[in-house]
Every structure is written in structure tokens, then in C-alpha cells.
Amino acid sequence: MKYDVADLSLSSEGKKRILWADNDMPVLASIRKRFAKSKPLRGKNVSACLHITAETANIARTLKAGGANVALCASNPLSTQDDVAASLVKDFKIPVFAICGENRSTYYKHINATIDHKPVITFDDGADLVNELHTRRKKEAHRIIASMEETTTGVIRLRVMANKGKLKFPVIAVNDAASKRLFDNRYGTGQSTVDGIIRATDLLMAGKKVIVAGYGWCGRGFAMRARGMGAIVVVTEVDSIKAIEAAMDGFEVMPMAQAAKVGDLFVTLTGNKNVIRSEHFRVMKDRAVVANSGHFNVEIDIPALKKLSKKMRRGVRNYVDEYVLRNNRRIYLLAEGRLINLAAAEGHPASVMDMSFATQALEAEYVIKKRGKLAVAVHDVPIEIERQVCRLKLKSMSIAIDKLTAEQLEYLASSGEGT
Ligand SMILES: NC(=O)c1ccc[n+]([C@@H]2O[C@H](COP(=O)([O-])OP(=O)(O)OC[C@H]3O[C@@H](n4cnc5c(N)ncnc54)[C@H](O)[C@@H]3O)[C@@H](O)[C@H]2O)c1
């Protein structure tokens, strides 16, 4: 078995983490049990470009239990948990090509190793694997039945490809499923972004002015949690609807140019580029902390920050680089502008990834059933799969809900008389 991980001797720690996460992933575990019997993915080569975390290990185990031959690579150079990667190889016999801190060329070499695995189904978190299958490795695209996309930025990239008529195989926007983004993007990113910032800085949130750029699913989650810890939260937005929502949720809303002057901590969660740039760094307070939790490390204009600085001290603390501007003010950039929750903390808690990865696993089964029948386009997750995941999650939480009565069903299906 070919693989490339940092250190196989880390496997026992990794195994503990994988099994600990599994305790909190009952929906995925129930699917794994069913897959082990019915083998819906029997003999299928599957390649997944995902954050190599304990939760990802559990979806890989689920796909393998379903009969798939799984290979994994990282979807971010800084998010790999090396102990988990080691355990996947050693204990679960799943090939992994991922090393935390890998450089750009190794990152792409690893993606290519999973393409050499000759997948018929792919999973992506940010569309880097699909992009490779449409550019440097396009001869391999003919084999793909479908690809699953896990995050907002990936779905945006894939929709652009589809609109330009460039997409070569069907993709499923798993990110857009309610069973994913309502919980994973909101509660998962919300909590783990706070966790990453605190682990990196030991900052007290109470009383700090925290600037949240982007009030989408992730931004809402983070703003809510930061407020819960006593921060004074300010939101910046470009969308008028989201801006009103933030205002009515009780947050201050203002442009970044104004927020830059007052913030103690800045967090970008937009999926956009250069959201914090020169004109903003120039007016920031001394010792302002800047972090990103959006997918790519382009939300903060780091080249501009470098240009404005007379001195940079790398690693003044783990995951913290100090930039001293020519006006002598210091700015602390966390995790080189990469996803702070995955770089400095452990990513989303397993309990929320349970829903995202249960949706992914059921979707893999679905695309096999629909083989050849799905148009080459970006598809939504069928509502029945979303409902199934939510039903199983409620059951695991011992929460029961009401059922519509026959009379109510009839009422809702009719034109709905009042009295
Ligand atoms: N950290 C994680 O683990 C994690 C998890 C899920 C998603 N993501 C990533 O986070 C990013 C956001 O995802 P989402 O699901 O919240 O997307 P979303 O589309 O729901 O929200 C993004 C918001 O940012 C706003 N925005 C865009 N440009 C802006 C700008 N210049 N200034 C201020 N606001 C701006 C948009 O109007 C929108 O409201 C994406 O890159 C996504 O891939 C990260």
C-alpha cells in the first residue's frame, strides 16, 4: 500500500482520537453498520480530498465498510492531524497522502496520488481535486460517476465551472444541504473558530471588540458565539439583506474602513478575497489580532501586510506571527491566514461533522444508484437524504417530534380554509 504521512509511530494517539470522535458520530456509525452488511460501494475506488481529521477518518471507515477502496489527501496544507493520518494507514489500512505543513508542491503531489488511485467517486472540500481533474489530469475525468463538495467556496467554484460549460461530471453540493450548513457551518465553525483563536492567543473574549467580516452561515455562528463570551461584536457585510439581519440580531454593522479603527480581533468568514487590506491595516490599533476562518488564505491581504511592515517575527507564539508596521503598531496574524479552526484547533466538533459526513456517505450510495442518470451539473442533495440524516440525529439525541395527523395533512394539501 502506497501512502505518505509524517510519522507512523503517532498512530496510537491518532486511533484514540478517531475512536473518541466516533462516540459522537452515532448517525455515521449507524450508516457504517448498514453499509458493512449491504456493501453499496463494493469495489468502487473513492478518492477524498478532505481535512485529515478524526471525523474524516470516520467517514473513510464508513466508505470502506461499504466496500469502497478509499484513498485520502488533505484539502489544506495546515489542517492534517498527523497522528490521525498515521492511524488511518496503520490501523485502518486506508492510504493517506497528507502531512501537516506540507508545501504547495507536496500538497499537489498528494492530490495527484489520489488521482492515481483511479477514483470513480471523489469527495472534495474546496474543489481542489475536481479542479485538478479538469486541468492537469483531465484525461482521468471520464471515469468519475460523481463528486461530492463539502464547502461553500468549493460549491461556488463548481457553479462557475458549470455556468461556463466546463464541468465534466455531475457534482453534488453537499455543503448546501440543510443537514450540513445549518449545523456544520453555523455551530461547527462558530465554536471551533473561537476555540482556534483562544488556543492560538489565550485572548480573553469578554469586553473585546470583535469584528466579524461576513454574516453568512459561518459568520452568524461565530458572531453568536463571540457575543456569548462577552465580546462586543461588529459585523461587516456587502449584502444588504445579511446586513439588516445582523443589525436586527443586535450586532453593530459598519464598513471595514470604520471597523478597522476600533477592532481588537478581526475574523474573516466570507469566501472572498482581500476583505482586510492595506487601508485597513494602516488604521488598526496596536496589537490587533487578525484571523481567517474562510476556506482560502486570501481573505486577508497578507502580501499588503508584509509590504506595510518594517519587521516580521514569525512564531512569537504557536500560530502567531507579529508584523510591526512602519507606524510601530503591531499586528498579530494567526495561522498565516489559513482556516484558524483547523490550523490551531481541531476543526468542527465530531457531533456536528456526524451530520455532514452522514449526508456525504448517503450521497455516495445515492450517486452509485443513479449512475449514468445524473446530468453533468451541480445537484442539490435530495431532501429525503437530508430528512433521513436529521431523523437519525434526533433519534441519537433522544428527541421525539410530532407527526402530522391525517386531518392536518389534508388541510395543508387543500387551499387552506380559515374558519
Ligand atoms: N472554517 C471552517 O471550518 C469552514 C466551514 C464551512 C465553511 N467555511 C468557509 O467559510 C466561508 C464562508 O462560508 P459560509 O457558508 O458562511 O458562506 P455564505 O455565503 O453563507 O456567507 C459568506 C458571507 O460573506 C459576505 N461577504 C462576501 N464578501 C464580503 C466582504 N468583502 N466583506 C464582508 N462580507 C462579505 C457575503 O455577503 C455572505 O453573507 C467559505 O469560504 C466557506 O468555504 C469554512
The ligand as an SDF file (V2000), in Angstrom:
LIG
                    3D

 44 48  0  0  0  0  0  0  0  0999 V2000
  -13.6440   27.2340    8.9330 N   0  0  0  0  0  0  0  0  0  0  0  0
  -14.3540   26.1940    8.5270 C   0  0  0  0  0  0  0  0  0  0  0  0
  -14.2280   25.0900    9.0260 O   0  0  0  0  0  0  0  0  0  0  0  0
  -15.3840   26.3980    7.4610 C   0  0  0  0  0  0  0  0  0  0  0  0
  -16.5550   25.6230    7.4650 C   0  0  0  0  0  0  0  0  0  0  0  0
  -17.5180   25.8450    6.4880 C   0  0  0  0  0  0  0  0  0  0  0  0
  -17.2770   26.8090    5.5090 C   0  0  0  0  0  0  0  0  0  0  0  0
  -16.1030   27.5110    5.5170 N   0  0  0  0  0  0  0  0  0  0  0  0
  -15.7920   28.5560    4.5240 C   0  0  0  0  0  0  0  0  0  0  0  0
  -16.1650   29.8130    5.0920 O   0  0  0  0  0  0  0  0  0  0  0  0
  -16.5020   30.7320    4.0560 C   0  0  0  0  0  0  0  0  0  0  0  0
  -17.9010   31.2780    4.3150 C   0  0  0  0  0  0  0  0  0  0  0  0
  -18.8470   30.2120    4.2230 O   0  0  0  0  0  0  0  0  0  0  0  0
  -20.4090   30.4630    4.5050 P   0  0  0  0  0  0  0  0  0  0  0  0
  -21.0570   29.1240    4.3800 O   0  0  0  0  0  0  0  0  0  0  0  0
  -20.6130   31.2920    5.6910 O   0  0  0  0  0  0  0  0  0  0  0  0
  -20.7670   31.3290    3.1910 O   0  0  0  0  0  0  0  0  0  0  0  0
  -22.0150   32.3170    2.9920 P   0  0  0  0  0  0  0  0  0  0  0  0
  -22.1290   32.5160    1.5180 O   0  0  0  0  0  0  0  0  0  0  0  0
  -23.1830   31.8300    3.7620 O   0  0  0  0  0  0  0  0  0  0  0  0
  -21.5150   33.6700    3.6910 O   0  0  0  0  0  0  0  0  0  0  0  0
  -20.4910   34.4950    3.2250 C   0  0  0  0  0  0  0  0  0  0  0  0
  -20.8900   35.9380    3.5600 C   0  0  0  0  0  0  0  0  0  0  0  0
  -19.7790   36.8040    3.3350 O   0  0  0  0  0  0  0  0  0  0  0  0
  -20.2800   38.0090    2.7740 C   0  0  0  0  0  0  0  0  0  0  0  0
  -19.1870   38.7180    2.0800 N   0  0  0  0  0  0  0  0  0  0  0  0
  -18.6430   38.4820    0.8690 C   0  0  0  0  0  0  0  0  0  0  0  0
  -17.6710   39.3870    0.6200 N   0  0  0  0  0  0  0  0  0  0  0  0
  -17.5790   40.1970    1.7040 C   0  0  0  0  0  0  0  0  0  0  0  0
  -16.7700   41.3150    2.0500 C   0  0  0  0  0  0  0  0  0  0  0  0
  -15.8550   41.7820    1.1990 N   0  0  0  0  0  0  0  0  0  0  0  0
  -16.9640   41.8960    3.2610 N   0  0  0  0  0  0  0  0  0  0  0  0
  -17.9030   41.4510    4.1200 C   0  0  0  0  0  0  0  0  0  0  0  0
  -18.7170   40.3890    3.8410 N   0  0  0  0  0  0  0  0  0  0  0  0
  -18.5560   39.7650    2.6460 C   0  0  0  0  0  0  0  0  0  0  0  0
  -21.3940   37.5400    1.8490 C   0  0  0  0  0  0  0  0  0  0  0  0
  -22.2860   38.6050    1.5550 O   0  0  0  0  0  0  0  0  0  0  0  0
  -22.0430   36.4510    2.6950 C   0  0  0  0  0  0  0  0  0  0  0  0
  -23.0770   36.9440    3.5160 O   0  0  0  0  0  0  0  0  0  0  0  0
  -16.3640   29.9420    2.7560 C   0  0  0  0  0  0  0  0  0  0  0  0
  -15.0690   30.1370    2.2410 O   0  0  0  0  0  0  0  0  0  0  0  0
  -16.5180   28.5060    3.2140 C   0  0  0  0  0  0  0  0  0  0  0  0
  -15.9650   27.5940    2.2990 O   0  0  0  0  0  0  0  0  0  0  0  0
  -15.1800   27.3510    6.4930 C   0  0  0  0  0  0  0  0  0  0  0  0
  1  2  1  0
  2  3  2  0
  2  4  1  0
  4  5  1  0
  4 44  2  0
  5  6  2  0
  6  7  1  0
  7  8  2  0
  8  9  1  0
  8 44  1  0
  9 10  1  0
  9 42  1  0
 10 11  1  0
 11 12  1  0
 11 40  1  0
 12 13  1  0
 13 14  1  0
 14 15  2  0
 14 16  1  0
 14 17  1  0
 17 18  1  0
 18 19  2  0
 18 20  1  0
 18 21  1  0
 21 22  1  0
 22 23  1  0
 23 24  1  0
 23 38  1  0
 24 25  1  0
 25 26  1  0
 25 36  1  0
 26 27  1  0
 26 35  1  0
 27 28  2  0
 28 29  1  0
 29 30  1  0
 29 35  2  0
 30 31  1  0
 30 32  2  0
 32 33  1  0
 33 34  2  0
 34 35  1  0
 36 37  1  0
 36 38  1  0
 38 39  1  0
 40 41  1  0
 40 42  1  0
 42 43  1  0
M  CHG  2   8   1  16  -1
M  END
$$$$
